[in-house]
Amino acid sequence: MKVKVVAILETEFKQEQALAKIMNSRLQRAAKELQDFHLTALSGRRSSAHYLDIQLSYNQKYKIRYRIINDVPADVEYLVAESCSRLGYILWRNVVAEQDRPVW
């Protein structure tokens, strides 16, 4: 299984370019470490999904959050959640999905 972790860089720091550079480099380093060190057990694993795509970003309080982009088996999702929670990352909740739900 190929593991790819992408950092979604923050663009809201228009007044403070130095802060943007520090925060974005921190996020890129976190993405590289998650891919290269923490999820290496998944790279040699055979699964029905051939690849795993994860995105990292900041929430409004500048905690790192993650989400899995593609469909993966539940055990792979569990391993990602376990690794990310050990690192202090939180699950990226999608607010739009709640608004699009039909009301019965």
Backbone atoms as SQL, in Angstrom:
CREATE TABLE atoms (id INTEGER PRIMARY KEY, chain TEXT, resi INTEGER, resn TEXT, atom TEXT, x REAL, y REAL, z REAL);
INSERT INTO atoms VALUES
  (1, 'A', 1, 'MET', 'N', 0.842, -1.173, 0.000),
  (2, 'A', 1, 'MET', 'CA', 0.000, 0.000, 0.000),
  (3, 'A', 1, 'MET', 'C', 0.886, 1.235, 0.000),
  (4, 'A', 2, 'LYS', 'N', 0.592, 2.157, -0.881),
  (5, 'A', 2, 'LYS', 'CA', 1.327, 3.416, -0.936),
  (6, 'A', 2, 'LYS', 'C', 0.659, 4.425, -0.010),
  (7, 'A', 3, 'VAL', 'N', 1.468, 5.075, 0.815),
  (8, 'A', 3, 'VAL', 'CA', 0.963, 6.063, 1.759),
  (9, 'A', 3, 'VAL', 'C', 1.427, 7.437, 1.311),
  (10, 'A', 4, 'LYS', 'N', 0.475, 8.369, 1.209),
  (11, 'A', 4, 'LYS', 'CA', 0.794, 9.737, 0.814),
  (12, 'A', 4, 'LYS', 'C', 0.099, 10.688, 1.785),
  (13, 'A', 5, 'VAL', 'N', 0.885, 11.551, 2.440),
  (14, 'A', 5, 'VAL', 'CA', 0.348, 12.535, 3.367),
  (15, 'A', 5, 'VAL', 'C', 0.639, 13.916, 2.800),
  (16, 'A', 6, 'VAL', 'N', -0.400, 14.720, 2.642),
  (17, 'A', 6, 'VAL', 'CA', -0.285, 16.038, 2.028),
  (18, 'A', 6, 'VAL', 'C', -0.637, 17.102, 3.070),
  (19, 'A', 7, 'ALA', 'N', 0.187, 18.134, 3.159),
  (20, 'A', 7, 'ALA', 'CA', -0.083, 19.259, 4.051),
  (21, 'A', 7, 'ALA', 'C', -0.865, 20.316, 3.278),
  (22, 'A', 8, 'ILE', 'N', -2.014, 20.700, 3.809),
  (23, 'A', 8, 'ILE', 'CA', -2.811, 21.777, 3.229),
  (24, 'A', 8, 'ILE', 'C', -2.342, 23.054, 3.912),
  (25, 'A', 9, 'LEU', 'N', -1.592, 23.870, 3.182),
  (26, 'A', 9, 'LEU', 'CA', -0.961, 25.036, 3.777),
  (27, 'A', 9, 'LEU', 'C', -1.963, 26.134, 4.067),
  (28, 'A', 10, 'GLU', 'N', -1.715, 26.825, 5.156),
  (29, 'A', 10, 'GLU', 'CA', -2.596, 27.889, 5.622),
  (30, 'A', 10, 'GLU', 'C', -2.322, 29.174, 4.859),
  (31, 'A', 11, 'THR', 'N', -3.365, 29.816, 4.390),
  (32, 'A', 11, 'THR', 'CA', -3.196, 31.054, 3.641),
  (33, 'A', 11, 'THR', 'C', -3.824, 32.247, 4.353),
  (34, 'A', 12, 'GLU', 'N', -4.260, 32.081, 5.588),
  (35, 'A', 12, 'GLU', 'CA', -4.945, 33.142, 6.328),
  (36, 'A', 12, 'GLU', 'C', -3.987, 34.111, 7.022),
  (37, 'A', 13, 'PHE', 'N', -2.679, 33.923, 6.897),
  (38, 'A', 13, 'PHE', 'CA', -1.703, 34.754, 7.590),
  (39, 'A', 13, 'PHE', 'C', -1.239, 35.913, 6.717),
  (40, 'A', 14, 'LYS', 'N', -2.107, 36.689, 6.188),
  (41, 'A', 14, 'LYS', 'CA', -1.704, 37.724, 5.231),
  (42, 'A', 14, 'LYS', 'C', -0.880, 38.833, 5.869),
  (43, 'A', 15, 'GLN', 'N', -1.160, 39.191, 7.115),
  (44, 'A', 15, 'GLN', 'CA', -0.417, 40.267, 7.762),
  (45, 'A', 15, 'GLN', 'C', 0.933, 39.798, 8.316),
  (46, 'A', 16, 'GLU', 'N', 1.015, 38.561, 8.704),
  (47, 'A', 16, 'GLU', 'CA', 2.208, 38.060, 9.381),
  (48, 'A', 16, 'GLU', 'C', 2.863, 36.949, 8.557),
  (49, 'A', 17, 'GLN', 'N', 3.691, 37.330, 7.613),
  (50, 'A', 17, 'GLN', 'CA', 4.349, 36.369, 6.731),
  (51, 'A', 17, 'GLN', 'C', 5.321, 35.462, 7.478),
  (52, 'A', 18, 'ALA', 'N', 5.987, 35.981, 8.511),
  (53, 'A', 18, 'ALA', 'CA', 6.925, 35.165, 9.278),
  (54, 'A', 18, 'ALA', 'C', 6.192, 34.038, 10.003),
  (55, 'A', 19, 'LEU', 'N', 5.038, 34.346, 10.565),
  (56, 'A', 19, 'LEU', 'CA', 4.236, 33.325, 11.241),
  (57, 'A', 19, 'LEU', 'C', 3.746, 32.278, 10.244),
  (58, 'A', 20, 'ALA', 'N', 3.339, 32.720, 9.071),
  (59, 'A', 20, 'ALA', 'CA', 2.878, 31.785, 8.039),
  (60, 'A', 20, 'ALA', 'C', 3.989, 30.828, 7.649),
  (61, 'A', 21, 'LYS', 'N', 5.188, 31.324, 7.508),
  (62, 'A', 21, 'LYS', 'CA', 6.315, 30.472, 7.123),
  (63, 'A', 21, 'LYS', 'C', 6.598, 29.423, 8.200),
  (64, 'A', 22, 'ILE', 'N', 6.564, 29.821, 9.453),
  (65, 'A', 22, 'ILE', 'CA', 6.825, 28.892, 10.554),
  (66, 'A', 22, 'ILE', 'C', 5.730, 27.827, 10.646),
  (67, 'A', 23, 'MET', 'N', 4.475, 28.260, 10.592),
  (68, 'A', 23, 'MET', 'CA', 3.364, 27.324, 10.736),
  (69, 'A', 23, 'MET', 'C', 3.281, 26.359, 9.549),
  (70, 'A', 24, 'ASN', 'N', 3.516, 26.863, 8.356),
  (71, 'A', 24, 'ASN', 'CA', 3.462, 25.995, 7.180),
  (72, 'A', 24, 'ASN', 'C', 4.618, 25.004, 7.151),
  (73, 'A', 25, 'SER', 'N', 5.800, 25.421, 7.583),
  (74, 'A', 25, 'SER', 'CA', 6.921, 24.479, 7.623),
  (75, 'A', 25, 'SER', 'C', 6.690, 23.423, 8.699),
  (76, 'A', 26, 'ARG', 'N', 6.066, 23.810, 9.797),
  (77, 'A', 26, 'ARG', 'CA', 5.724, 22.841, 10.849),
  (78, 'A', 26, 'ARG', 'C', 4.750, 21.801, 10.308),
  (79, 'A', 27, 'LEU', 'N', 3.766, 22.250, 9.547),
  (80, 'A', 27, 'LEU', 'CA', 2.771, 21.338, 8.995),
  (81, 'A', 27, 'LEU', 'C', 3.391, 20.406, 7.948),
  (82, 'A', 28, 'GLN', 'N', 4.274, 20.921, 7.120),
  (83, 'A', 28, 'GLN', 'CA', 4.953, 20.085, 6.126),
  (84, 'A', 28, 'GLN', 'C', 5.849, 19.050, 6.798),
  (85, 'A', 29, 'ARG', 'N', 6.534, 19.450, 7.859),
  (86, 'A', 29, 'ARG', 'CA', 7.384, 18.511, 8.601),
  (87, 'A', 29, 'ARG', 'C', 6.536, 17.416, 9.247),
  (88, 'A', 30, 'ALA', 'N', 5.375, 17.796, 9.802),
  (89, 'A', 30, 'ALA', 'CA', 4.479, 16.812, 10.411),
  (90, 'A', 30, 'ALA', 'C', 3.971, 15.818, 9.375),
  (91, 'A', 31, 'ALA', 'N', 3.651, 16.300, 8.173),
  (92, 'A', 31, 'ALA', 'CA', 3.175, 15.417, 7.102),
  (93, 'A', 31, 'ALA', 'C', 4.267, 14.437, 6.682),
  (94, 'A', 32, 'LYS', 'N', 5.486, 14.932, 6.550),
  (95, 'A', 32, 'LYS', 'CA', 6.601, 14.067, 6.151),
  (96, 'A', 32, 'LYS', 'C', 6.896, 13.023, 7.217),
  (97, 'A', 33, 'GLU', 'N', 6.885, 13.422, 8.488),
  (98, 'A', 33, 'GLU', 'CA', 7.136, 12.473, 9.575),
  (99, 'A', 33, 'GLU', 'C', 6.037, 11.418, 9.659),
  (100, 'A', 34, 'LEU', 'N', 4.782, 11.829, 9.483),
  (101, 'A', 34, 'LEU', 'CA', 3.690, 10.862, 9.526),
  (102, 'A', 34, 'LEU', 'C', 3.826, 9.840, 8.410),
  (103, 'A', 35, 'GLN', 'N', 4.176, 10.302, 7.221),
  (104, 'A', 35, 'GLN', 'CA', 4.327, 9.404, 6.075),
  (105, 'A', 35, 'GLN', 'C', 5.560, 8.525, 6.198),
  (106, 'A', 36, 'ASP', 'N', 6.698, 9.100, 6.564),
  (107, 'A', 36, 'ASP', 'CA', 7.969, 8.375, 6.520),
  (108, 'A', 36, 'ASP', 'C', 8.271, 7.541, 7.761),
  (109, 'A', 37, 'PHE', 'N', 7.705, 7.906, 8.915),
  (110, 'A', 37, 'PHE', 'CA', 8.054, 7.196, 10.146),
  (111, 'A', 37, 'PHE', 'C', 6.866, 6.496, 10.804),
  (112, 'A', 38, 'HIS', 'N', 5.782, 7.190, 10.986),
  (113, 'A', 38, 'HIS', 'CA', 4.685, 6.665, 11.795),
  (114, 'A', 38, 'HIS', 'C', 3.781, 5.698, 11.047),
  (115, 'A', 39, 'LEU', 'N', 3.710, 5.804, 9.730),
  (116, 'A', 39, 'LEU', 'CA', 2.841, 4.919, 8.951),
  (117, 'A', 39, 'LEU', 'C', 3.630, 3.957, 8.059),
  (118, 'A', 40, 'THR', 'N', 4.881, 3.690, 8.402),
  (119, 'A', 40, 'THR', 'CA', 5.688, 2.784, 7.581),
  (120, 'A', 40, 'THR', 'C', 5.167, 1.350, 7.628),
  (121, 'A', 41, 'ALA', 'N', 4.477, 0.977, 8.688),
  (122, 'A', 41, 'ALA', 'CA', 3.932, -0.383, 8.775),
  (123, 'A', 41, 'ALA', 'C', 2.888, -0.627, 7.693),
  (124, 'A', 42, 'LEU', 'N', 2.239, 0.423, 7.232),
  (125, 'A', 42, 'LEU', 'CA', 1.220, 0.270, 6.197),
  (126, 'A', 42, 'LEU', 'C', 1.814, 0.156, 4.799),
  (127, 'A', 43, 'SER', 'N', 3.026, 0.639, 4.605),
  (128, 'A', 43, 'SER', 'CA', 3.586, 0.655, 3.248),
  (129, 'A', 43, 'SER', 'C', 3.877, -0.743, 2.715),
  (130, 'A', 44, 'GLY', 'N', 4.205, -1.694, 3.555),
  (131, 'A', 44, 'GLY', 'CA', 4.469, -3.045, 3.104),
  (132, 'A', 44, 'GLY', 'C', 3.257, -3.950, 3.163),
  (133, 'A', 45, 'ARG', 'N', 2.169, -3.417, 3.574),
  (134, 'A', 45, 'ARG', 'CA', 0.963, -4.206, 3.794),
  (135, 'A', 45, 'ARG', 'C', 0.149, -4.373, 2.511),
  (136, 'A', 46, 'ARG', 'N', -0.412, -5.549, 2.337),
  (137, 'A', 46, 'ARG', 'CA', -1.300, -5.787, 1.201),
  (138, 'A', 46, 'ARG', 'C', -2.728, -5.585, 1.688),
  (139, 'A', 47, 'SER', 'N', -3.473, -4.851, 0.891),
  (140, 'A', 47, 'SER', 'CA', -4.844, -4.542, 1.263),
  (141, 'A', 47, 'SER', 'C', -5.678, -4.396, -0.004),
  (142, 'A', 48, 'SER', 'N', -6.992, -4.329, 0.165),
  (143, 'A', 48, 'SER', 'CA', -7.854, -4.142, -0.999),
  (144, 'A', 48, 'SER', 'C', -7.670, -2.742, -1.585),
  (145, 'A', 49, 'ALA', 'N', -7.283, -1.791, -0.750),
  (146, 'A', 49, 'ALA', 'CA', -6.966, -0.449, -1.244),
  (147, 'A', 49, 'ALA', 'C', -5.471, -0.403, -1.557),
  (148, 'A', 50, 'HIS', 'N', -5.119, 0.131, -2.708),
  (149, 'A', 50, 'HIS', 'CA', -3.726, 0.146, -3.117),
  (150, 'A', 50, 'HIS', 'C', -2.978, 1.372, -2.602),
  (151, 'A', 51, 'TYR', 'N', -3.719, 2.370, -2.173),
  (152, 'A', 51, 'TYR', 'CA', -3.071, 3.585, -1.688),
  (153, 'A', 51, 'TYR', 'C', -3.892, 4.204, -0.568),
  (154, 'A', 52, 'LEU', 'N', -3.226, 5.042, 0.214),
  (155, 'A', 52, 'LEU', 'CA', -3.835, 5.746, 1.329),
  (156, 'A', 52, 'LEU', 'C', -3.454, 7.205, 1.212),
  (157, 'A', 53, 'ASP', 'N', -4.440, 8.081, 1.071),
  (158, 'A', 53, 'ASP', 'CA', -4.205, 9.520, 0.987),
  (159, 'A', 53, 'ASP', 'C', -4.737, 10.183, 2.251),
  (160, 'A', 54, 'ILE', 'N', -3.874, 10.965, 2.897),
  (161, 'A', 54, 'ILE', 'CA', -4.230, 11.674, 4.120),
  (162, 'A', 54, 'ILE', 'C', -3.910, 13.142, 3.920),
  (163, 'A', 55, 'GLN', 'N', -4.777, 14.010, 4.419),
  (164, 'A', 55, 'GLN', 'CA', -4.511, 15.440, 4.398),
  (165, 'A', 55, 'GLN', 'C', -4.353, 15.936, 5.827),
  (166, 'A', 56, 'LEU', 'N', -3.395, 16.831, 6.027),
  (167, 'A', 56, 'LEU', 'CA', -3.197, 17.495, 7.306),
  (168, 'A', 56, 'LEU', 'C', -3.446, 18.975, 7.119),
  (169, 'A', 57, 'SER', 'N', -4.039, 19.583, 8.123),
  (170, 'A', 57, 'SER', 'CA', -4.307, 21.013, 8.101),
  (171, 'A', 57, 'SER', 'C', -4.398, 21.492, 9.545),
  (172, 'A', 58, 'TYR', 'N', -4.646, 22.781, 9.709),
  (173, 'A', 58, 'TYR', 'CA', -4.874, 23.346, 11.035),
  (174, 'A', 58, 'TYR', 'C', -6.363, 23.595, 11.229),
  (175, 'A', 59, 'ASN', 'N', -6.824, 23.490, 12.474),
  (176, 'A', 59, 'ASN', 'CA', -8.173, 23.948, 12.775),
  (177, 'A', 59, 'ASN', 'C', -8.083, 25.406, 13.214),
  (178, 'A', 60, 'GLN', 'N', -9.174, 25.975, 13.712),
  (179, 'A', 60, 'GLN', 'CA', -9.175, 27.393, 14.072),
  (180, 'A', 60, 'GLN', 'C', -8.288, 27.702, 15.268),
  (181, 'A', 61, 'LYS', 'N', -7.995, 26.707, 16.083),
  (182, 'A', 61, 'LYS', 'CA', -7.126, 26.906, 17.248),
  (183, 'A', 61, 'LYS', 'C', -5.698, 26.445, 16.972),
  (184, 'A', 62, 'TYR', 'N', -5.379, 26.210, 15.710),
  (185, 'A', 62, 'TYR', 'CA', -4.053, 25.813, 15.231),
  (186, 'A', 62, 'TYR', 'C', -3.579, 24.475, 15.798),
  (187, 'A', 63, 'LYS', 'N', -4.515, 23.565, 16.009),
  (188, 'A', 63, 'LYS', 'CA', -4.148, 22.174, 16.271),
  (189, 'A', 63, 'LYS', 'C', -4.138, 21.467, 14.929),
  (190, 'A', 64, 'ILE', 'N', -3.247, 20.516, 14.787),
  (191, 'A', 64, 'ILE', 'CA', -3.170, 19.768, 13.525),
  (192, 'A', 64, 'ILE', 'C', -4.325, 18.772, 13.484),
  (193, 'A', 65, 'ARG', 'N', -5.017, 18.759, 12.344),
  (194, 'A', 65, 'ARG', 'CA', -6.112, 17.823, 12.133),
  (195, 'A', 65, 'ARG', 'C', -5.816, 16.993, 10.891),
  (196, 'A', 66, 'TYR', 'N', -6.419, 15.814, 10.827),
  (197, 'A', 66, 'TYR', 'CA', -6.175, 14.909, 9.706),
  (198, 'A', 66, 'TYR', 'C', -7.490, 14.375, 9.174),
  (199, 'A', 67, 'ARG', 'N', -7.449, 13.941, 7.913),
  (200, 'A', 67, 'ARG', 'CA', -8.568, 13.210, 7.339),
  (201, 'A', 67, 'ARG', 'C', -8.040, 12.283, 6.252),
  (202, 'A', 68, 'ILE', 'N', -8.696, 11.145, 6.134),
  (203, 'A', 68, 'ILE', 'CA', -8.370, 10.175, 5.100),
  (204, 'A', 68, 'ILE', 'C', -9.245, 10.502, 3.900),
  (205, 'A', 69, 'ILE', 'N', -8.623, 10.662, 2.745),
  (206, 'A', 69, 'ILE', 'CA', -9.330, 11.109, 1.551),
  (207, 'A', 69, 'ILE', 'C', -10.035, 9.962, 0.828),
  (208, 'A', 70, 'ASN', 'N', -9.390, 8.824, 0.710),
  (209, 'A', 70, 'ASN', 'CA', -9.968, 7.727, -0.069),
  (210, 'A', 70, 'ASN', 'C', -10.572, 6.664, 0.846),
  (211, 'A', 71, 'ASP', 'N', -11.296, 5.735, 0.251),
  (212, 'A', 71, 'ASP', 'CA', -11.900, 4.634, 0.996),
  (213, 'A', 71, 'ASP', 'C', -10.842, 3.584, 1.293),
  (214, 'A', 72, 'VAL', 'N', -10.714, 3.243, 2.562),
  (215, 'A', 72, 'VAL', 'CA', -9.766, 2.225, 2.998),
  (216, 'A', 72, 'VAL', 'C', -10.492, 1.273, 3.944),
  (217, 'A', 73, 'PRO', 'N', -9.948, 0.087, 4.155),
  (218, 'A', 73, 'PRO', 'CA', -10.565, -0.840, 5.103),
  (219, 'A', 73, 'PRO', 'C', -10.552, -0.265, 6.530),
  (220, 'A', 74, 'ALA', 'N', -11.428, -0.777, 7.362),
  (221, 'A', 74, 'ALA', 'CA', -11.575, -0.270, 8.734),
  (222, 'A', 74, 'ALA', 'C', -10.303, -0.444, 9.555),
  (223, 'A', 75, 'ASP', 'N', -9.563, -1.535, 9.331),
  (224, 'A', 75, 'ASP', 'CA', -8.343, -1.733, 10.117),
  (225, 'A', 75, 'ASP', 'C', -7.263, -0.709, 9.768),
  (226, 'A', 76, 'VAL', 'N', -7.192, -0.310, 8.507),
  (227, 'A', 76, 'VAL', 'CA', -6.236, 0.726, 8.103),
  (228, 'A', 76, 'VAL', 'C', -6.650, 2.063, 8.699),
  (229, 'A', 77, 'GLU', 'N', -7.932, 2.350, 8.661),
  (230, 'A', 77, 'GLU', 'CA', -8.440, 3.588, 9.246),
  (231, 'A', 77, 'GLU', 'C', -8.152, 3.635, 10.749),
  (232, 'A', 78, 'TYR', 'N', -8.288, 2.500, 11.413),
  (233, 'A', 78, 'TYR', 'CA', -7.992, 2.419, 12.845),
  (234, 'A', 78, 'TYR', 'C', -6.518, 2.674, 13.123),
  (235, 'A', 79, 'LEU', 'N', -5.625, 2.089, 12.325),
  (236, 'A', 79, 'LEU', 'CA', -4.193, 2.297, 12.524),
  (237, 'A', 79, 'LEU', 'C', -3.799, 3.759, 12.309),
  (238, 'A', 80, 'VAL', 'N', -4.398, 4.407, 11.325),
  (239, 'A', 80, 'VAL', 'CA', -4.129, 5.827, 11.084),
  (240, 'A', 80, 'VAL', 'C', -4.629, 6.653, 12.260),
  (241, 'A', 81, 'ALA', 'N', -5.844, 6.365, 12.732),
  (242, 'A', 81, 'ALA', 'CA', -6.414, 7.104, 13.861),
  (243, 'A', 81, 'ALA', 'C', -5.570, 6.925, 15.117),
  (244, 'A', 82, 'GLU', 'N', -5.083, 5.723, 15.338),
  (245, 'A', 82, 'GLU', 'CA', -4.245, 5.448, 16.508),
  (246, 'A', 82, 'GLU', 'C', -2.929, 6.213, 16.427),
  (247, 'A', 83, 'SER', 'N', -2.288, 6.192, 15.270),
  (248, 'A', 83, 'SER', 'CA', -1.020, 6.910, 15.096),
  (249, 'A', 83, 'SER', 'C', -1.207, 8.418, 15.247),
  (250, 'A', 84, 'CYS', 'N', -2.248, 8.935, 14.645),
  (251, 'A', 84, 'CYS', 'CA', -2.500, 10.383, 14.715),
  (252, 'A', 84, 'CYS', 'C', -2.878, 10.823, 16.121),
  (253, 'A', 85, 'SER', 'N', -3.640, 10.020, 16.831),
  (254, 'A', 85, 'SER', 'CA', -4.011, 10.402, 18.194),
  (255, 'A', 85, 'SER', 'C', -2.801, 10.386, 19.122),
  (256, 'A', 86, 'ARG', 'N', -1.873, 9.454, 18.900),
  (257, 'A', 86, 'ARG', 'CA', -0.634, 9.453, 19.690),
  (258, 'A', 86, 'ARG', 'C', 0.182, 10.720, 19.468),
  (259, 'A', 87, 'LEU', 'N', 0.095, 11.261, 18.258),
  (260, 'A', 87, 'LEU', 'CA', 0.829, 12.480, 17.932),
  (261, 'A', 87, 'LEU', 'C', 0.065, 13.745, 18.347),
  (262, 'A', 88, 'GLY', 'N', -1.156, 13.602, 18.807),
  (263, 'A', 88, 'GLY', 'CA', -1.947, 14.742, 19.245),
  (264, 'A', 88, 'GLY', 'C', -2.765, 15.378, 18.140),
  (265, 'A', 89, 'TYR', 'N', -2.893, 14.705, 16.996),
  (266, 'A', 89, 'TYR', 'CA', -3.684, 15.235, 15.891),
  (267, 'A', 89, 'TYR', 'C', -5.153, 14.880, 16.138),
  (268, 'A', 90, 'ILE', 'N', -6.036, 15.723, 15.661),
  (269, 'A', 90, 'ILE', 'CA', -7.461, 15.480, 15.835),
  (270, 'A', 90, 'ILE', 'C', -8.095, 15.163, 14.483),
  (271, 'A', 91, 'LEU', 'N', -9.229, 14.492, 14.537),
  (272, 'A', 91, 'LEU', 'CA', -9.944, 14.118, 13.318),
  (273, 'A', 91, 'LEU', 'C', -10.571, 15.356, 12.706),
  (274, 'A', 92, 'TRP', 'N', -10.448, 15.487, 11.410),
  (275, 'A', 92, 'TRP', 'CA', -10.983, 16.630, 10.665),
  (276, 'A', 92, 'TRP', 'C', -12.461, 16.376, 10.435),
  (277, 'A', 93, 'ARG', 'N', -13.292, 17.103, 11.140),
  (278, 'A', 93, 'ARG', 'CA', -14.741, 16.964, 10.997),
  (279, 'A', 93, 'ARG', 'C', -15.221, 17.827, 9.847),
  (280, 'A', 94, 'ASN', 'N', -16.162, 17.318, 9.086),
  (281, 'A', 94, 'ASN', 'CA', -16.696, 18.041, 7.943),
  (282, 'A', 94, 'ASN', 'C', -18.054, 18.627, 8.317),
  (283, 'A', 95, 'VAL', 'N', -18.134, 19.928, 8.484),
  (284, 'A', 95, 'VAL', 'CA', -19.362, 20.602, 8.889),
  (285, 'A', 95, 'VAL', 'C', -20.376, 20.616, 7.755),
  (286, 'A', 96, 'VAL', 'N', -19.923, 20.683, 6.521),
  (287, 'A', 96, 'VAL', 'CA', -20.815, 20.751, 5.362),
  (288, 'A', 96, 'VAL', 'C', -21.662, 19.489, 5.263),
  (289, 'A', 97, 'ALA', 'N', -21.106, 18.356, 5.627),
  (290, 'A', 97, 'ALA', 'CA', -21.850, 17.099, 5.524),
  (291, 'A', 97, 'ALA', 'C', -23.103, 17.118, 6.400),
  (292, 'A', 98, 'GLU', 'N', -23.034, 17.772, 7.564),
  (293, 'A', 98, 'GLU', 'CA', -24.200, 17.846, 8.430),
  (294, 'A', 98, 'GLU', 'C', -25.280, 18.729, 7.830),
  (295, 'A', 99, 'GLN', 'N', -24.881, 19.765, 7.103),
  (296, 'A', 99, 'GLN', 'CA', -25.861, 20.665, 6.511),
  (297, 'A', 99, 'GLN', 'C', -26.553, 20.018, 5.307),
  (298, 'A', 100, 'ASP', 'N', -25.871, 19.126, 4.619),
  (299, 'A', 100, 'ASP', 'CA', -26.425, 18.496, 3.417),
  (300, 'A', 100, 'ASP', 'C', -27.300, 17.291, 3.717),
  (301, 'A', 101, 'ARG', 'N', -27.360, 16.879, 4.973),
  (302, 'A', 101, 'ARG', 'CA', -28.162, 15.725, 5.320),
  (303, 'A', 101, 'ARG', 'C', -29.646, 16.017, 5.128),
  (304, 'A', 102, 'PRO', 'N', -30.381, 15.083, 4.557),
  (305, 'A', 102, 'PRO', 'CA', -31.821, 15.325, 4.388),
  (306, 'A', 102, 'PRO', 'C', -32.536, 15.262, 5.733),
  (307, 'A', 103, 'VAL', 'N', -33.550, 16.084, 5.878),
  (308, 'A', 103, 'VAL', 'CA', -34.356, 16.098, 7.095),
  (309, 'A', 103, 'VAL', 'C', -35.586, 15.227, 6.837),
  (310, 'A', 104, 'TRP', 'N', -35.786, 14.233, 7.660),
  (311, 'A', 104, 'TRP', 'CA', -36.898, 13.293, 7.479),
  (312, 'A', 104, 'TRP', 'C', -38.080, 13.709, 8.263);
